């Protein structure tokens, strides 16, 4: 069982990515979209946008809520306790199912993989395998417990069936969906599989015969959720069109439609008897409706953000529901009473909420002042009937949602969902400063410098953390002097390459890299150009991926020296990396053509236009020296120190006087600001 794909170095173009993060990440960042509850051991599994699956020890419903009122958040004295993390996915975790008598967890992700985990008691969790059959985002999973089969569906339009008892071997590929699949359902014995998505129609598959799938039409937008009753005679669906629909499988017909939500419905849950359906989505409301009459509903509570996932704590007579949203907090709300939290209800939560409202016959009474709800719910609900506080909350951490790469192409300024601003050093792979609550634009003004360094990395923050990607097209673009890079070096003109340094850091512990460094010696030019590299935190996740971003192998920087990880890395590391770290090959820095002309103020009769070419890192001071000695032919040139040459010559670009310590690429980027070859004007300094 291996996490690396069998891909040779001669394959397609590849990229490297790494994530700058804390050593321990016990709290979710950003959206939570996957929930699973192990009732036998009172464990909750959660996953979402930050790629990490976390395990929590949670209390039973009766132990969760305090009679004094108020939410119980995870903490030292809380009934909710963080247990451990499962870290192998490299993109959003989209869904999870428990299988194998509760000993296995299967997860799907936008990284195109399905992963299998061992989740024995006492936190003895471990990664078992990666199922790499899909070629696009894996959006959803389903589980048939009587048949011990797991089903996965993807944006690649494939539905795969795996046999749990045969090490998750693929036993079927259900074909027929024409567009991306967002929702999936199956019966306990795998007699029927439903799949749907942006195609808007629900496909019905019989895995036993593989006959051509049948279709059920009714939704007018993406179908985001599907559920089947145990005998496969009824189905529920929910979609971005804001409806919940009940289907008769035998008749292949939509027999009822609920329209209580004002916006898209993204998640539904149903109790074991298929009597009540619970729904949530974009409008942030969570509703309860009787399956036999979807025109009726209860408004249970309103979340702070759009609802991504609902999970009933129990299927038989559920007492509470877990909710994951676009925010990083996870909440558990009581289903026994919708008023106990706001009105100090009893600790057992035995109050009943028996009144249903209907979308076709609204109440005649007016809504309470200040009530905000979807238009057709606004007339129906009474504010005192809504829960205001969940019985439990697992607090999340703020997520990075804005960033700006500074001009030095080394530091990244970030702002998170709580408006905290921080500064990160990409080369050192760590946070170096926190500014507190501040507008990102204000902090940016303080940090920007008039210096141009070519871009050599790409930043992404969709996981709520900084992810840096290196691509062979531009990773070696940033050459600069040790002085400009801020390194304490006796030779201020030594050239360093940021991309080369970064690769040395990432592969420092990898045996081939260590061997190459020892053989090259300190005098090697590439060794000099990368000698200022940093030793990275060992917990830094490091990913080799295909050009389209699909992961090939993930490991921690600190594990690159281990025998197994080292061997797997050797199978997928791209040639542009080995050229640098094993063979000490770096592309040369770029040269820039430019023209020298006398300044118009000197009234030249026939201006001579000298065309020159030099490294783009050449300082204006060196151009001044060339003009003074070679162009103007001053006899005393050898006696004028370079540090004083600005007292003899001035340089201009677009009528702006240039500082001697500015390099040519900065001049072109900040002063020339146009295509075509750079024009520089010189003027002798006249002293009175």
VOGU-3710 file (C-alpha; in Angstrom, 3 decimals, decimal comma):
1> xxxxxxxxxx> 0,000/0,000/0,000  1,545/3,234/-1,103  0,768/6,923/-1,175  2,848/7,535/-4,280  1,693/7,010/-7,802  3,820/4,859/-10,073  5,054/7,716/-12,220  8,495/7,903/-13,787  10,562/11,028/-14,176  9,882/11,015/-17,883
11> xxxxxxxxxx> 6,190/11,747/-17,279  4,312/15,010/-17,594  5,429/18,270/-16,039  5,284/18,342/-12,266  5,108/20,934/-9,521  6,121/21,077/-5,874  3,981/22,520/-3,091  4,483/23,034/0,617  2,294/24,455/3,377  3,435/26,980/5,978
21> xxxxxxxxxx> 1,655/25,985/9,190  2,005/25,396/12,910  3,405/22,093/14,135  0,050/21,263/15,719  -3,201/22,208/13,971  -5,901/20,952/16,366  -8,626/23,320/15,135  -10,299/23,542/11,748  -9,645/26,488/9,484  -12,344/27,550/7,028
31> xxxxxxxxxx> -15,272/25,377/5,901  -16,240/22,019/7,437  -17,876/19,828/4,805  -17,531/16,233/6,074  -18,854/14,709/9,325  -19,047/11,160/10,676  -20,065/10,041/14,172  -18,966/6,811/15,860  -21,739/6,307/18,427  -20,100/3,202/19,920
41> xxxxxxxxxx> -17,044/5,163/21,075  -18,603/8,667/21,142  -16,180/9,963/18,527  -16,791/12,614/15,913  -14,709/12,749/12,717  -14,592/16,094/10,932  -12,985/17,259/7,687  -13,079/20,231/5,379  -11,203/22,878/3,469  -7,975/22,708/5,470
51> xxxxxxxxxx> -7,302/19,107/4,224  -7,027/17,650/7,755  -9,401/15,076/9,286  -9,747/15,512/13,055  -11,099/13,186/15,720  -13,034/14,452/18,742  -14,288/12,780/21,893  -17,828/14,062/22,432  -20,426/13,484/25,181  -23,869/12,025/24,809
61> xxxxxxxxxx> -26,744/14,467/24,375  -27,845/14,477/28,023  -24,352/15,440/29,213  -23,841/18,266/26,772  -26,014/21,110/27,902  -25,822/23,091/31,106  -29,041/24,131/32,840  -27,471/27,541/33,365  -27,620/28,098/29,636  -24,833/28,902/27,229
71> xxxxxxxxxx> -22,720/26,984/24,779  -20,118/24,414/25,817  -17,037/24,896/23,678  -14,055/22,586/23,313  -11,414/23,335/25,935  -9,568/22,037/28,978  -12,710/21,493/31,049  -15,034/20,862/28,142  -16,876/17,611/27,442  -15,506/17,892/23,876
81> xxxxxxxxxx> -11,838/16,954/23,528  -9,575/16,933/20,489  -7,983/13,502/20,063  -5,887/13,338/16,903  -5,525/14,258/13,235  -5,368/12,258/10,026  -3,164/14,019/7,484  -2,634/12,710/3,975  -5,069/14,643/1,818  -3,713/17,624/-0,089
91> xxxxxxxxxx> -6,985/19,396/-0,906  -10,463/19,839/0,585  -11,955/16,802/2,317  -15,418/16,419/0,771  -16,994/13,371/2,436  -16,396/10,478/4,848  -17,991/7,120/5,700  -17,385/4,661/8,538  -17,193/1,015/7,514  -15,665/-2,336/8,499
101> xxxxxxxxxx> -17,667/-2,545/11,745  -16,519/0,934/12,706  -12,816/0,096/12,391  -12,214/1,862/9,087  -12,788/5,422/7,894  -12,929/6,212/4,178  -12,531/9,822/3,012  -12,795/11,605/-0,327  -11,142/14,808/-1,424  -10,710/17,373/-4,157
111> xxxxxxxxxx> -7,178/15,987/-4,457  -8,827/13,256/-6,642  -8,150/10,464/-4,132  -10,141/8,241/-1,795  -8,162/7,351/1,322  -8,603/4,528/3,810  -7,763/4,903/7,516  -7,620/2,514/10,439  -9,463/4,050/13,408  -9,084/1,549/16,223
121> xxxxxxxxxx> -9,889/2,689/19,744  -7,456/4,589/21,964  -6,470/6,847/19,039  -4,424/4,159/17,327  -5,296/5,678/13,977  -3,252/5,130/10,875  -3,187/5,643/7,128  -3,771/2,433/5,173  -4,151/3,184/1,489  -4,933/5,675/-1,257
131> xxxxxxxxxx> -7,385/4,729/-4,003  -6,352/6,703/-7,079  -8,904/5,711/-9,721  -10,552/9,117/-10,143  -9,020/11,860/-12,268  -10,968/14,852/-10,920  -12,448/16,034/-7,611  -14,005/13,170/-5,645  -17,151/14,835/-4,374  -19,081/12,217/-2,393
141> xxxxxxxxxx> -19,177/8,718/-0,904  -21,846/6,172/-0,007  -21,707/2,959/2,041  -23,655/-0,303/1,757  -23,130/-1,979/5,178  -24,875/-5,280/4,369  -22,707/-5,764/1,281  -19,569/-4,149/2,795  -19,096/-1,964/-0,249  -18,055/1,690/-0,504
151> xxxxxxxxxx> -19,079/3,829/-3,491  -17,312/6,994/-4,681  -18,331/9,605/-7,273  -16,395/12,381/-8,916  -16,455/15,342/-11,237  -14,870/12,929/-13,754  -18,400/11,408/-14,129  -17,280/8,001/-12,826  -18,877/6,052/-9,986  -16,614/3,339/-8,537
161> xxxxxxxxxx> -17,602/0,523/-6,178  -14,977/-0,918/-3,779  -15,057/-4,156/-1,798  -14,148/-3,461/1,842  -13,347/-7,133/2,510  -10,941/-7,330/-0,453  -8,664/-4,440/0,520  -10,911/-2,004/-1,322  -10,445/-3,587/-4,726  -12,589/-1,997/-7,425
171> xxxxxxxxxx> -15,491/-4,296/-8,257  -17,580/-2,029/-10,477  -17,569/1,179/-12,489  -21,060/2,602/-12,969  -21,170/4,677/-16,140  -23,904/6,914/-17,437  -23,662/10,337/-15,774  -22,952/13,032/-18,343  -21,698/15,822/-16,063  -19,939/16,342/-12,734
181> xxxxxxxxxx> -21,421/14,252/-9,911  -22,146/16,052/-6,636  -24,427/13,589/-4,832  -24,622/9,849/-4,258  -26,792/7,356/-2,359  -27,143/3,584/-2,070  -29,236/0,993/-0,267  -27,676/-1,082/2,553  -27,405/-4,135/0,269  -26,174/-2,183/-2,789
191> xxxxxxxxxx> -29,253/-3,154/-4,807  -29,568/0,421/-6,073  -27,213/3,383/-6,501  -28,311/6,949/-7,237  -26,025/9,614/-8,639  -26,621/13,192/-9,733  -25,116/16,653/-9,999  -24,921/19,405/-12,555  -26,803/17,192/-15,028  -29,905/18,025/-12,880
201> xxxxxxxxxx> -31,432/14,580/-13,435  -30,971/11,635/-11,079  -29,444/8,498/-12,548  -30,490/5,110/-11,105  -27,958/2,257/-11,340  -28,392/-1,462/-10,631  -24,861/-2,657/-9,729  -25,942/-6,302/-10,014  -26,829/-6,107/-13,711  -25,000/-2,974/-14,925
211> xxxxxxxxxx> -28,005/-2,234/-17,095  -28,286/1,191/-18,670  -29,200/3,605/-15,858  -32,680/5,077/-15,681  -33,309/8,803/-15,174  -35,585/10,883/-12,963  -36,159/14,520/-13,921  -37,466/17,387/-11,819  -34,672/19,577/-10,469  -33,819/22,746/-12,349
221> xxxxxxxxxx> -30,305/23,123/-10,900  -27,421/21,119/-9,443  -28,552/18,179/-7,267  -26,420/18,519/-4,113  -27,717/15,702/-1,873  -29,399/12,297/-2,213  -30,846/9,783/0,269  -32,523/6,371/-0,167  -34,718/4,396/2,213  -33,474/0,927/3,118
231> xxxxxxxxxx> -35,660/-1,016/0,686  -34,923/1,323/-2,222  -38,519/2,350/-2,864  -38,268/6,036/-1,909  -35,573/8,655/-2,394  -35,033/12,228/-1,252  -33,019/14,802/-3,156  -32,003/18,412/-2,536  -30,668/20,937/-4,974  -29,323/24,368/-5,680
241> xxxxxxxxxx> -32,804/25,210/-6,988  -33,895/25,475/-3,328  -36,153/22,399/-3,382  -36,328/19,074/-1,582  -37,985/16,359/-3,641  -39,477/12,970/-2,770  -39,268/10,284/-5,440  -41,065/7,004/-6,030  -38,378/4,708/-7,405  -40,798/2,198/-8,907
251> xxxxxxxxxx> -42,696/4,874/-10,792  -39,478/6,875/-11,431  -41,476/9,938/-10,502  -41,218/13,041/-8,317  -44,231/12,691/-5,993  -43,699/15,660/-3,626  -41,678/18,863/-3,485  -40,697/21,052/-0,529  -39,933/24,724/-1,185  -39,394/26,088/2,333
261> xxxxxxxxxx> -35,788/27,164/1,673  -35,232/30,446/-0,118  -31,846/29,452/-1,552  -29,949/26,294/-2,503  -30,272/23,192/-0,283  -26,862/21,557/0,073  -27,327/18,843/2,687  -30,130/16,626/4,028  -30,467/13,944/6,699  -33,320/11,551/7,415
271> xxxxxxxxxx> -34,127/9,432/10,457  -34,097/5,611/10,385  -37,845/5,370/9,778  -37,653/7,773/6,814  -40,218/9,898/8,605  -38,537/13,301/8,959  -36,016/15,076/6,744  -33,624/17,717/8,084  -32,229/20,217/5,592  -29,779/23,105/5,363
281> xxxxxxxxxx> -27,931/25,149/2,797  -27,138/28,562/1,499  -29,864/30,445/3,423  -28,304/29,247/6,748  -31,614/27,919/8,098  -31,969/24,319/9,250  -35,484/22,949/8,798  -37,336/19,772/9,727  -40,110/18,447/7,483  -42,278/15,319/7,520
291> xxxxxxxxxx> -41,378/13,194/4,506  -45,051/12,441/3,839  -45,862/16,152/3,534  -42,930/18,295/2,408  -45,144/21,400/2,326  -44,924/21,495/6,131  -41,787/22,374/8,071  -40,271/23,517/11,333  -37,581/26,192/11,444  -35,139/24,737/13,987
301> xxxxxxxxxx> -32,345/27,311/14,055  -30,238/29,615/11,918  -26,483/29,195/11,492  -23,916/31,993/11,133  -22,812/30,814/7,691  -24,192/28,680/4,831  -24,649/25,082/5,946  -22,320/22,585/4,248  -23,143/19,386/6,143  -25,733/17,996/8,576
311> xxxxxxxxxx> -25,256/14,791/10,577  -27,826/13,308/12,965  -26,340/12,102/16,235  -28,603/9,043/16,091  -30,747/7,610/13,319  -33,359/6,202/15,715  -35,205/9,072/17,416  -32,388/11,605/16,882  -31,872/13,983/19,787  -29,380/16,343/18,154
321> xxxxxxxxxx> -27,736/17,272/14,867  -24,126/18,200/14,071  -23,651/21,083/11,652  -20,655/22,032/9,510  -20,720/25,386/7,706  -18,543/27,710/5,676  -17,079/28,812/9,008  -14,583/26,693/10,939  -16,807/26,173/14,013  -18,715/22,892/14,352
331> xxxxxxxxxx> -21,953/22,960/16,347  -24,353/20,445/17,808  -27,953/21,580/18,132  -30,694/19,947/20,158  -33,651/18,440/18,312  -35,698/17,733/21,449  -36,501/21,362/22,044  -36,258/24,482/19,954  -36,766/26,794/22,913  -34,675/25,379/25,739
341> xxxxxxxxxx> -31,539/27,316/24,876  -33,134/30,736/24,711  -35,749/30,222/27,410  -33,754/28,162/29,904  -35,474/24,872/29,093  -34,903/21,758/31,154  -31,543/20,018/31,085  -32,923/16,820/29,627  -34,335/18,753/26,667  -37,748/17,090/26,716
351> xxxxxxxxxx> -39,803/20,066/25,513  -41,703/19,386/22,315  -42,055/21,558/19,263  -45,137/20,167/17,621  -46,406/22,949/15,387  -45,611/22,707/11,678  -45,940/25,554/9,236  -46,878/25,188/5,624  -45,589/26,969/2,563  -49,044/26,940/0,965
361> xxxxxxxxxx> -51,123/28,213/3,924  -49,142/30,844/5,852  -50,179/31,962/9,310  -52,245/35,128/9,463  -50,357/36,573/12,445  -47,642/39,141/11,823  -43,981/38,308/12,446  -42,267/39,736/15,533  -40,448/43,064/15,080  -36,891/42,718/13,769
371> xxxxxxxxxx> -37,438/39,173/12,537  -35,198/38,269/9,594  -35,831/35,142/7,586  -36,427/34,020/4,009  -39,434/35,811/2,586  -41,841/32,881/2,751  -40,611/31,810/6,203  -40,675/35,328/7,601  -44,462/35,250/7,951  -44,511/31,862/9,595
381> xxxxxxxxxx> -42,003/31,657/12,416  -42,079/33,042/15,895  -38,715/34,283/17,177  -39,104/32,603/20,553  -39,422/29,221/18,833  -35,937/29,407/17,302  -32,923/28,097/19,195  -30,372/30,809/19,740  -27,525/28,715/21,117  -26,231/25,250/20,232
391> xxxxxxxxxx> -25,750/22,713/23,006  -22,117/22,124/21,999  -19,569/23,916/19,850  -16,129/22,866/18,618  -14,527/26,231/17,994  -12,437/26,655/14,869  -9,392/28,781/14,147  -9,278/31,814/11,844  -8,427/31,116/8,214  -6,184/33,171/5,957
401> xxxxxxxxxx> -8,474/34,718/3,362  -6,357/37,554/1,947  -2,686/37,809/1,100  -0,191/39,988/-0,709  3,254/38,946/-1,935  5,705/41,728/-1,079  8,034/43,212/-3,697  11,022/41,378/-2,234  9,357/38,106/-3,389  10,284/36,529/-0,090
411> xxxxxxxxxx> 7,646/37,702/2,345  3,863/37,353/2,205  1,523/39,586/4,185  -1,745/37,902/5,200  -5,093/38,744/6,760  -7,426/36,146/8,267  -11,164/35,870/8,871  -10,777/37,751/12,170  -8,795/40,581/10,474  -5,497/39,578/12,092
421> xxxxxxxxxx> -2,534/40,564/9,918  0,706/38,547/9,898  3,958/38,404/7,951  5,357/35,113/6,617  8,867/34,327/5,384  8,552/31,900/2,467  12,239/30,929/2,475  12,171/30,053/6,183  8,660/28,593/5,926  7,357/30,308/9,044
431> xxxxxxxxxx> 5,398/33,237/10,420  7,812/35,994/11,456  5,541/38,753/12,766  1,993/39,371/13,952  0,453/42,834/13,658  -2,861/42,138/15,367  -6,120/43,487/13,957  -5,245/45,797/11,125  -6,373/46,557/7,588  -4,161/44,607/5,197
441> xxxxxxxxxx> -3,767/47,684/3,001  -2,359/49,709/5,914  0,217/47,055/6,745  1,074/46,714/3,064  1,938/50,403/2,740  4,467/50,008/5,560  6,194/47,000/3,981  6,380/47,823/0,256  9,773/48,825/-1,107  10,818/50,149/-4,497
451> xxxxxxxxxx> 12,574/46,974/-5,524  11,712/44,490/-8,228  12,418/40,778/-7,899  10,931/38,348/-10,445  8,190/36,043/-9,182  9,362/32,500/-8,451  6,415/30,972/-6,553  2,615/30,952/-6,496  0,531/31,420/-3,334  -2,790/29,773/-2,499
461> xxxxxxxxxx> -4,814/30,106/0,717  -7,888/27,974/-0,018  -6,989/25,649/2,877  -6,965/28,586/5,303  -3,164/28,294/5,440  -0,458/29,471/3,049  0,380/26,964/0,339  3,391/27,749/-1,849  3,761/26,139/-5,283  6,983/25,926/-7,313
471> xxxxxxxxxx> 6,876/25,446/-11,082  9,830/24,751/-13,358  8,892/27,667/-15,638  9,720/30,360/-13,081  11,162/28,746/-9,944  14,709/29,862/-10,843  13,757/33,377/-12,016  14,822/35,257/-8,893  18,544/35,954/-8,972  19,773/38,741/-6,691
481> xxxxxxxxxx> 22,856/39,768/-4,782  23,443/38,725/-1,192  23,252/42,395/-0,276  19,816/42,833/-1,846  18,685/39,586/-0,244  19,755/40,893/3,157  22,363/38,207/3,874  25,499/38,981/5,871  28,160/38,074/3,330  31,664/39,463/2,861
491> xxxxxxxxxx> 31,162/39,483/-0,921  28,120/41,717/-1,363  27,947/40,954/-5,097  27,601/37,158/-4,739  24,515/36,058/-6,654  21,890/33,939/-4,906  18,866/32,190/-6,340  15,739/32,021/-4,186  14,257/29,011/-5,985  17,484/27,045/-5,716
501> xxxxxxxxxx> 17,701/27,886/-2,015  14,117/26,729/-1,516  14,829/23,378/-3,156  17,911/22,893/-0,963  15,707/23,533/2,067  12,941/21,153/1,003  15,337/18,335/0,101  18,009/19,001/2,731  17,372/15,667/4,479  17,024/13,627/1,278
511> xxxxxxxxxx> 20,149/11,396/0,875  20,853/12,250/-2,819  20,815/15,954/-1,970  23,163/15,522/1,000  25,575/13,460/-1,103  25,629/16,001/-3,948  26,320/18,855/-1,549  29,241/16,988/0,018  30,793/16,191/-3,369  30,397/19,688/-4,820
521> xxxxxxxxxx> 32,256/21,620/-2,151  31,802/25,237/-1,124  33,552/26,663/-4,195  30,927/25,369/-6,619  28,943/28,270/-8,115  25,577/26,611/-7,562  26,537/25,786/-3,988  27,383/29,456/-3,454  24,103/30,546/-5,001  22,136/28,311/-2,632
531> xxxxxxxxxx> 24,346/28,282/0,466  22,077/30,634/2,412  19,182/28,158/2,461  17,189/27,623/5,668  16,554/24,424/7,576  12,767/24,105/7,464  10,478/22,951/10,292  10,233/19,155/10,107  6,427/19,232/10,267  6,150/21,138/6,957
541> xxxxxxxxxx> 3,927/19,172/4,510  5,569/18,772/1,115  3,714/17,599/-2,018  4,843/16,471/-5,458  1,987/16,947/-7,928  1,228/16,786/-11,620  1,060/19,944/-13,698  -2,725/20,089/-13,184  -2,251/19,925/-9,399  -3,152/16,251/-8,904
551> xxxxxxxxxx> -0,954/14,928/-6,064  1,563/12,152/-6,643  3,184/11,968/-3,220  2,891/13,761/0,119  5,349/13,642/2,991  6,722/15,809/5,758  10,003/17,617/5,140  11,468/15,887/8,188  10,684/12,428/6,769  12,577/12,813/3,484
561> xxxxxxxxxx> 15,588/11,015/4,973  13,643/7,904/5,961  14,194/4,829/3,812  10,635/4,305/2,570  9,840/7,991/1,995  13,209/8,552/0,318  12,573/5,716/-2,125  9,049/6,893/-2,934  10,277/10,449/-3,441  12,923/9,229/-5,891
571> xxxxxxxxxx> 10,157/7,721/-8,034  8,263/10,961/-8,541  10,643/13,905/-8,085  10,741/15,961/-11,325  13,933/16,284/-13,416  14,203/20,051/-12,896  14,636/19,359/-9,191  17,274/16,650/-9,575  19,185/18,846/-12,041  19,636/21,394/-9,273
581> xxxxxxxxxx> 20,027/19,362/-6,105  21,948/16,377/-7,521  23,821/17,768/-10,521  24,242/21,363/-9,339  22,734/22,860/-12,497  21,066/26,273/-12,381  19,972/28,418/-15,327  22,043/31,569/-15,749  20,580/34,886/-14,714  18,958/36,954/-17,446
591> xxxxxxxxxx> 20,613/39,704/-19,403  18,833/42,924/-20,280  19,497/45,166/-23,310  19,314/48,925/-22,783  20,269/52,170/-24,523  22,395/55,031/-23,175  21,704/58,578/-24,356  22,826/62,029/-23,211  20,173/63,894/-21,272  18,244/66,428/-23,393
601> xxxxxxxxxx> 19,228/69,209/-20,996  22,846/68,873/-22,191  21,710/69,992/-25,676  23,481/67,278/-27,643  23,771/68,109/-31,350  23,535/64,570/-32,640  22,777/62,284/-29,669  24,656/59,026/-29,909  22,554/56,020/-28,945  24,736/53,343/-27,362
611> xxxxxxxxxx> 23,165/49,875/-27,076  24,485/47,728/-24,256  23,548/44,475/-22,559  24,110/43,499/-18,940  22,732/41,301/-16,213  19,352/42,606/-15,053  20,794/42,873/-11,537  23,404/45,437/-12,608  23,281/48,494/-10,359  22,775/51,972/-11,755
621> xxxxxxxxxx> 26,034/52,859/-9,992  27,925/50,532/-12,388  26,223/52,145/-15,369  27,346/55,548/-14,052  30,914/54,272/-13,860  30,757/53,007/-17,448  29,412/56,354/-18,678  32,010/58,369/-16,801  34,955/56,287/-17,969  34,025/54,812/-21,360
631> xxxxxxxxxx> 31,401/57,131/-22,822  32,694/60,474/-21,582  36,340/59,337/-21,486  37,340/61,092/-18,265  41,027/60,649/-17,550  40,537/60,621/-13,776  38,047/57,714/-13,886  40,417/55,294/-12,167  40,812/57,632/-9,198  37,075/58,077/-8,555
641> xxxxxxxxxx> 35,768/55,499/-6,026  32,648/53,677/-7,163  30,889/54,821/-3,988  31,408/58,458/-5,109  30,557/58,104/-8,779  27,102/59,639/-8,240  28,881/62,920/-7,545  30,117/62,847/-11,148  27,178/61,404/-13,116  23,380/61,398/-12,811
651> xxxxxxxxxx> 21,119/58,855/-14,482  17,482/59,361/-15,527  14,621/57,240/-16,830  11,377/58,868/-17,980  12,570/62,137/-16,404  12,989/60,492/-12,995  16,371/60,600/-11,311  17,649/57,135/-10,420  19,255/56,110/-7,157  22,732/54,555/-7,579
661> xxxxxxxxxx> 21,785/51,378/-5,662  18,798/50,590/-7,904  19,240/47,660/-10,307  18,184/47,631/-13,974  15,159/45,349/-13,582  13,772/47,610/-10,852  14,273/50,611/-13,131  12,428/48,864/-15,947  9,566/47,751/-13,693  8,983/50,918/-11,660
671> xxxxxxxxxx> 10,234/53,739/-13,949  10,205/52,576/-17,578  6,848/50,730/-17,235  6,511/49,836/-20,903  7,506/47,277/-23,471  10,546/47,785/-25,628  14,164/48,200/-24,657  15,032/50,408/-21,710  16,262/53,969/-22,379  18,608/55,533/-19,813
681> xxxxxxxx> 19,805/59,151/-19,941  23,029/60,392/-18,392  24,062/63,885/-17,345  27,361/65,030/-15,865  27,097/66,705/-12,492  28,128/70,353/-12,701  29,637/71,735/-9,504  29,667/75,479/-8,822
//
